[in-house]
């Protein structure tokens, strides 16, 4: 348990440290306001970066608490390990590819290649949706085998952990949709570069969190 929590803390420090370094290293004339695709409001690059860093700190604390509770609860005598479906391996591959696609979209956004950004964002979003659909199919398969949420504490933790992770991804997809709609509506890559960069960090973060959760679930 302690090794897992230390690893999560390391992830948080690394990601947030990188975000803050990007913030304080940004020149004033670079950190200009970026128009909001929906409301027309604006936040500068530093503000958005700090907001993401704060959100990731909260999310890390949340996942850390869940993992601690999982580790403590599994020591109880009524704990019966859940046989996770093999579909989770396929889902994990989808999320890995989505993270790679987002990183590529980030790189081409920095280069100002608008058409490539459209393609990268579309692929990243599609792969993320496939991951979420796969998670739902895994739930259905478990329930068809009688592994209901009320049947065993291990079952309840599996559904809870995967649901919380999926909700974080759905929140990311909302930001993804705004950027994707904007760039497909004729906006240049520069106008969505910040959103793509921050979303790429967010996707990498959720991939690392899922890797920890998945490793914990299949080994316990």
N, C-alpha and C positions, 0 to 999 in steps of 0.2 A: 504494500500500500504506500509506504513512505517513498519508495523509489518512483512510483507513478506520480505522486504529488510533486516531488522534486522536479521530475521531468516536465510536468505541466507548468510549474513555476518558471522553469528555464525557458519554455516556449514563450510565456507571457513576457518575460524580461527581454528576450531577444526581439520579439515582434514589436513591442512597445518602444524599446530602445531604438530600433530602426526607424519607426515612425517619427519619434521625437527628433532624431538626428536629421531626418529629412526636413522636418519643420524648421529647426533652428539653422540649418545650412542653406535654406532657401533665401535668395536675395529679395529684398522688398519689391523690386520691379518685376520679379518672376511670380511672386505670390499675389497675383491680381485676382480680383473677384471673378468667380465663374457663375454664369447665369444658371438658375435652377430651371430644369427642363419643364417643370409643371407649373410652378407658381410665379416664376419670374424673379423670385427673391435671390439673393446672392450671399455666399459665404466665401471668405478667402481660403486659399489652400491650407494655410496654417490652422485655421479654425476647424476645417473638416478633418485634417490629420489628427488633431488633438481629440476631437470627438470620437474618431474611430479608435484611437488608443485607449480612451476611457471606456468605451463600450467593450473592447476586447478584455480589459482588466476585469470588468464585471462578469463577462461571460466565462472567463477563466476561473474566477472564484466560484461561479455557479457549477461548472462542470467538476471542479475540484471537490465541492461539497457532495455532489452526487457520487463521485468515485469513492470518497471516504465512506459514505453511507453504504455503498455496495460492498466494499471490502469488509466492513464491520458486520453487515447483515449476513454475509455468506458463511460466517463462522457459527451461526445458529444451527441447531440440530434439525430444524424443519426445512433447511435449504436443500433443494434438489436441482442439480445442474440442468440447464436447458440445452438441448441439442440444436444448435443454430443451423438453419438451412444453408446449403452450399451456395445458394443464390447470393449470399452476402459477399462472396469473393468477386462475383461479377459486378455487383454494385460498387464495391471498392474500386475496381478497375475503372468504372465509369467516372467516379469522382476524381481519381488520379488524372485521367485524361482531360476532365473539365478544368482542373487546376493548371495543367500544361497549356490548354487552349487559352485560358485567361492570361497566363504569363506571356504567351505569344502575342495576344491582342494588346497587352501592355507595351510590349517591345515595338510593335508596328505603330501604335498610337504615338509613342515618343518620336518615331521617325516621320510621323505625319502622313502615313499611308492609309487614307480613309477607307478605300475599298477593302483592304486587308483587315482593318478594324471591324468592319461590318461582318466579314466572314468569321473572324476569331470570336467575336461576341456571340454570334449565332450558334457556333459549334459549342462554345462553353455553356450557353444556356440550355441547348438541347441535351448535352451530356448530363447536366445537373438534373434536368427533368427526368431523364432516364434513371438516374440514381434514385430519385424520390419515388418514381413508379416502382422500381425494383424493391425498395424498402416496403412499400405497401403490399407487393406480392409476397414478400417474405412474411409479413404479418399474416396475410391470408393463409399461407401454407401452414404456418404454425397453428393457427386457429382451427384449420381443417383437420389437424392431427390431435386436436384436443388440448393444445397448450394455450389455455385462456389466461387472461391477465389475473384473474382471481384464483387460478389453480395452484400457484406456487410463488413465493417471493422472488425467485429467479426470473419467472415469467414477467412479473410486474416490473422489475428493474429493466429487463430487456425492452419492453414496450416504452417505458418512460424515457430511458436514455436515448433510444433511437428517435422517439418523438421530439424530444427537446432539441436534438441535433438537427432534425428535419425542419423544425420551426425556425432555427437560425438560418438555414439555407433558404427557406421561403422568404425571409426578410431580405436576404441578399439578392434574391431574384427580383424583388420589387425595384431595387436600385439598378440591377442589370437591365430590367425592362425599360426604365426611363432612359438610360444611356443608349440602349439598342434602338429604341424608337426614334430618339433624337438623331442618331447617326444615319439611320435608314431614311430619315425625312430630309436629308440633304445637308446636315451639319458637317463641318470639317472635323477631322480627327482631333485637332487641338482643343476643340470645345468640350470634348468628353475625356480628354487625356487624364485629368485628375481623378475622375470617377472610375475610370478603367484601372488606373494604378492602385487606388485604394481597394477596389473590389478584388483585384488580383491578390493583394495581401490578405483580405478577408477569406477568400477561397482557399488559399494556402493554409491559413489558420484552421479553418474547419476541416480540411483534409488531415492535418496533424491530429486534431481532436478526435476525428473518426478513427484514425489509425490506432490511437490509444484505446478508445472504447472497444473497437473490434478485437484488438489483441487481448484485452481484458475479458471480453465476453467468451471468446473461443477457448480461452485457457482456464476458465473457471466453470 
